[in-house]
Amino acid sequence: MTVEKFYEVIGGDYAGTKARLMTDERIVRFVNKFPADGSYQLLKDSLASGNVEEAFRAAHTIKGVAQNLGFTALFISAEAVTEILRAGSLAVEDKMPDLDVSYKRTIDGIAQIDA
């Protein structure tokens, strides 16, 4: 799949990302680094162990990276989780399904990008 199609599939901002990173090759280089980031697993583990501070840092990282890479749907869902955690609450169970779906869609889409 093309980079532009990838952004369409994940509910992302291809035009904004292209304006920042200039070329599809540069976009692909940065996007391909995303799956190696451990923040999603850290978020899941921190929520399971009840560590709100670590969960907040992980969610905030996902939010920031998603924003920078134009992963709009993932950014929105990560932002919702981040704000709950920022308030010191672990009550994110209503918001995590959206984040999980957006994250999986993004990871699956990255694997489909034409090299």
Contacts in CASP RR format, 6 or more apart in sequence:
PFRMAT RR
TARGET T0000
AUTHOR 0000-0000-0000
METHOD contacts of the structure
MODEL  1
MTVEKFYEVIGGDYAGTKARLMTDERIVRFVNKFPADGSYQLLKDSLASG
NVEEAFRAAHTIKGVAQNLGFTALFISAEAVTEILRAGSLAVEDKMPDLD
VSYKRTIDGIAQIDA
1 9 0 8 1.000
1 109 0 8 1.000
1 112 0 8 1.000
1 113 0 8 1.000
1 114 0 8 1.000
2 24 0 8 1.000
2 113 0 8 1.000
2 114 0 8 1.000
3 14 0 8 1.000
3 24 0 8 1.000
3 27 0 8 1.000
3 28 0 8 1.000
3 31 0 8 1.000
3 113 0 8 1.000
3 114 0 8 1.000
4 14 0 8 1.000
4 24 0 8 1.000
6 14 0 8 1.000
6 31 0 8 1.000
6 109 0 8 1.000
6 110 0 8 1.000
6 112 0 8 1.000
6 113 0 8 1.000
7 13 0 8 1.000
7 14 0 8 1.000
7 17 0 8 1.000
7 70 0 8 1.000
8 14 0 8 1.000
9 105 0 8 1.000
9 109 0 8 1.000
9 112 0 8 1.000
10 71 0 8 1.000
10 73 0 8 1.000
10 74 0 8 1.000
10 102 0 8 1.000
10 105 0 8 1.000
10 106 0 8 1.000
10 109 0 8 1.000
11 71 0 8 1.000
11 72 0 8 1.000
11 73 0 8 1.000
12 70 0 8 1.000
12 71 0 8 1.000
12 72 0 8 1.000
12 73 0 8 1.000
13 70 0 8 1.000
13 72 0 8 1.000
14 70 0 8 1.000
16 70 0 8 1.000
17 27 0 8 1.000
17 69 0 8 1.000
17 70 0 8 1.000
18 24 0 8 1.000
18 27 0 8 1.000
20 68 0 8 1.000
21 27 0 8 1.000
21 30 0 8 1.000
27 69 0 8 1.000
28 113 0 8 1.000
28 115 0 8 1.000
30 69 0 8 1.000
31 69 0 8 1.000
31 110 0 8 1.000
31 113 0 8 1.000
32 110 0 8 1.000
32 113 0 8 1.000
34 65 0 8 1.000
34 69 0 8 1.000
34 106 0 8 1.000
34 107 0 8 1.000
34 110 0 8 1.000
35 107 0 8 1.000
35 110 0 8 1.000
35 111 0 8 1.000
37 61 0 8 1.000
37 62 0 8 1.000
37 65 0 8 1.000
38 58 0 8 1.000
39 58 0 8 1.000
39 59 0 8 1.000
39 61 0 8 1.000
39 62 0 8 1.000
39 65 0 8 1.000
40 58 0 8 1.000
40 62 0 8 1.000
40 103 0 8 1.000
42 54 0 8 1.000
42 57 0 8 1.000
42 58 0 8 1.000
43 55 0 8 1.000
43 58 0 8 1.000
43 59 0 8 1.000
43 62 0 8 1.000
43 81 0 8 1.000
46 52 0 8 1.000
46 54 0 8 1.000
46 55 0 8 1.000
46 58 0 8 1.000
47 55 0 8 1.000
47 90 0 8 1.000
47 92 0 8 1.000
47 96 0 8 1.000
50 90 0 8 1.000
52 85 0 8 1.000
52 88 0 8 1.000
52 89 0 8 1.000
52 90 0 8 1.000
55 85 0 8 1.000
55 90 0 8 1.000
55 92 0 8 1.000
56 82 0 8 1.000
56 85 0 8 1.000
56 86 0 8 1.000
56 88 0 8 1.000
59 78 0 8 1.000
59 81 0 8 1.000
59 82 0 8 1.000
59 85 0 8 1.000
59 99 0 8 1.000
60 82 0 8 1.000
60 85 0 8 1.000
60 86 0 8 1.000
62 74 0 8 1.000
62 78 0 8 1.000
62 82 0 8 1.000
62 99 0 8 1.000
62 103 0 8 1.000
63 75 0 8 1.000
63 78 0 8 1.000
63 79 0 8 1.000
63 82 0 8 1.000
64 75 0 8 1.000
64 78 0 8 1.000
65 71 0 8 1.000
66 72 0 8 1.000
66 74 0 8 1.000
66 75 0 8 1.000
66 78 0 8 1.000
66 106 0 8 1.000
67 75 0 8 1.000
71 102 0 8 1.000
71 106 0 8 1.000
73 102 0 8 1.000
73 105 0 8 1.000
73 106 0 8 1.000
74 99 0 8 1.000
74 102 0 8 1.000
74 103 0 8 1.000
74 105 0 8 1.000
74 106 0 8 1.000
76 98 0 8 1.000
76 102 0 8 1.000
77 95 0 8 1.000
77 98 0 8 1.000
77 99 0 8 1.000
77 101 0 8 1.000
77 102 0 8 1.000
77 103 0 8 1.000
78 99 0 8 1.000
78 102 0 8 1.000
80 95 0 8 1.000
80 98 0 8 1.000
80 99 0 8 1.000
81 92 0 8 1.000
81 95 0 8 1.000
81 96 0 8 1.000
81 99 0 8 1.000
84 91 0 8 1.000
84 92 0 8 1.000
84 95 0 8 1.000
85 92 0 8 1.000
END
